[in-house]
Amino acid sequence: MSGEGGRERRPGPHEPRRGGPRGSPRGSGPPRPTRVGGRRDDRPAARDKRPDAKPRAPRGAGETRGGGRAPQGRREGARPQAPELPDDVTGQELAREVRAELRTLPRSLSDLVGRHLVVAGRLVDTEPDRALQHAREARRLAPRVAVVREASGMVAYTAGEYTEALADLRTARRLTGSHAYLPVMADCERGLGRPDRALALARSTEAAGLDAAARVELLIVEAGARRDMGQVDAALLTLRSSQLRSGRRAAWWPRLAYAYADTLLAAGQEDEARSWFARAADADSEQETDAAERLLGLEGVAFPADDGG
């Protein structure tokens, strides 16, 4: 977990890694407004390069990622065993301001919580369920430390545990007074099948005070919520913002253009969608979206299926 600044400035949503917010209609999620695992990660742990898919529905209580029931054998209410920590993790890998926040804890506890956060950060992009075990342990050990609740909320979000993510991010919001979590919280509401609540967050007075990047992320989530409700025309109007017209040089612009292109396609405007996919691809120097692939797909170029090998 890392970031810039301390209590005075919580890092807000930043530029994405591949994929973009789950805004148009369902994608890989808004950039994380938190710091996970010893590095500044200005981009989300994307499960999909496309910002065009809704968050998957969270698993029910006791369900595994594959949909089955969790193994039995632990008595009801028993605390799960703490996940094992690698010997090479010390907690010093965390950013200075995160370590400073953890120093509100006793030294031995601070080190232990820090180690779990580091491992959660290492695993969040590739093994989110394992990352979540470490984030939950950090939360159990230090439930009133804001940076811990940020991290556990964002890891839960990445793992698709949207109810848990909302609870943690609401707590972090109360502890910090920051509204930077709103895009992710709204996206969690979409993942829980509650687009109306996502819209309420997007239209809240707190949302108006977000920085430009966060407002764009929230716009994309808002458009996705409109699409969830079958309001494709309203989604287009949402995305047809001043940022779309004037923000081409901003790091978030390829995602916004991609979301707009995808929504145009959903509205049956294929020629216009092709044009906007081209613009998104041209601006997307970091290849944070799959705009170029989508454009080729519209031109009839087929891609081999990913067999996981």
Secondary structure, 3 states (H helix, E strand, C coil): CCCCCCCCCCCCCCCCCCCCCCCCCCCCCCCCCCCCCCCCCCCCCCCCCCCCCCCCCCCCCCECCCCCECCCCCCCCCCCCCCCCCCCCCCCCCCHHHHHHHCCCCHHHHHHHHHHHHHHHHHCCCCHHHHHHHHHHHHHHCCCCHHHHHHHHHHHHHCCCHHHHHHHHHHHHHHHCCCCCHHHHHHHHHHCCCHHHHHHHHCCCCHHHCCHHHHHHHHHHHHHHHHHCCCHHHHHHHHCCHHHHHCCCCCCHHHHHHHHHHHHHHCCCHHHHHHHHHHHHHHCCCCCCCHHHHHHHHCCCCCCCCCCC
